[in-house]
């Protein structure tokens, strides 16, 4: 307790280093940029998934045709 004004003494917050605010801003900008890239890649990933599914169907049909040809 502070004897002069009767208030509780609270420690002051630690002083920020000169570059910490700038470092935080750079990190936030990098994180936002990375999030934008990841979110825009969702459509690309969906397209790749559809292509792979289509490729799988084509392989399945080719294998089925080959099996039918062998049994004739």
C-alpha positions as CSV (number, residue, x, y, z in Angstrom):
1,X,0.0,0.0,0.0
2,X,1.3,3.4,-0.8
3,X,1.6,5.5,2.3
4,X,1.2,8.8,0.5
5,X,-2.1,8.3,-1.2
6,X,-3.5,5.1,0.3
7,X,-3.6,3.2,-3.0
8,X,-2.3,-0.3,-3.8
9,X,1.0,-0.3,-5.7
10,X,0.7,-2.2,-8.9
11,X,3.7,-3.1,-11.0
12,X,4.0,-1.4,-14.3
13,X,3.7,-3.5,-17.4
14,X,7.0,-4.5,-19.0
15,X,8.3,-2.1,-21.5
16,X,8.0,-3.3,-25.1
17,X,11.1,-3.7,-27.1
18,X,11.3,-1.3,-30.0
19,X,10.7,-3.9,-32.7
20,X,8.0,-6.0,-31.0
21,X,5.0,-4.0,-32.4
22,X,6.5,-4.1,-35.9
23,X,7.3,-7.8,-35.6
24,X,3.7,-8.4,-34.5
25,X,2.4,-6.5,-37.5
26,X,4.6,-8.4,-39.9
27,X,3.5,-11.7,-38.3
28,X,-0.1,-10.7,-38.6
29,X,0.3,-9.8,-42.3
30,X,2.0,-13.1,-43.0
31,X,-0.7,-15.0,-41.3
32,X,-3.4,-13.1,-43.2
33,X,-1.6,-13.8,-46.5
34,X,-1.2,-17.5,-45.7
35,X,-4.9,-17.7,-44.7
36,X,-5.9,-16.1,-48.0
37,X,-3.8,-18.6,-49.9
38,X,-5.2,-21.6,-48.0
39,X,-8.8,-20.4,-48.5
40,X,-8.3,-19.8,-52.2
41,X,-6.8,-23.3,-52.5
42,X,-10.0,-24.9,-51.3
43,X,-11.6,-24.6,-54.7
44,X,-8.4,-26.0,-56.3
45,X,-8.4,-28.9,-53.9
46,X,-12.0,-29.6,-54.7
47,X,-11.2,-29.6,-58.4
48,X,-8.3,-32.0,-57.9
49,X,-10.5,-34.3,-56.0
50,X,-13.1,-34.4,-58.8
51,X,-10.3,-35.0,-61.3
52,X,-9.0,-38.0,-59.3
53,X,-12.5,-39.3,-58.9
54,X,-13.0,-39.1,-62.6
55,X,-9.7,-40.8,-63.2
56,X,-10.7,-43.6,-60.9
57,X,-13.9,-44.2,-62.7
58,X,-12.0,-44.3,-66.0
59,X,-9.6,-46.9,-64.6
60,X,-12.5,-48.9,-63.2
61,X,-14.3,-48.9,-66.6
62,X,-11.1,-49.9,-68.5
63,X,-10.5,-52.8,-66.0
64,X,-14.1,-53.9,-66.4
65,X,-13.8,-53.8,-70.2
66,X,-10.5,-55.8,-70.1
67,X,-12.1,-58.4,-67.8
68,X,-15.1,-58.7,-70.2
69,X,-12.7,-59.1,-73.2
70,X,-10.8,-61.8,-71.4
71,X,-13.9,-63.8,-70.6
72,X,-15.2,-63.8,-74.2
